[in-house]
Amino acid sequence: MADKNYRIASITDDEATEIKKAEAEVKKITGKDFVLIAWEKD
């Protein structure tokens, strides 16, 4: 990323579970298998 104010997010197990749920919901809606990648602002 060009903006250096972001880094790969540090997430909890609960947050990872919610991301997986979001991926499943997106797949249900679109029929495509997307992978969400978490970045967070410094």
Secondary structure, 3 states (H helix, E strand, C coil): CCCCCEEECCCCHHHHHHHHHHHHHHHHHHCCCCCCCCEEEC
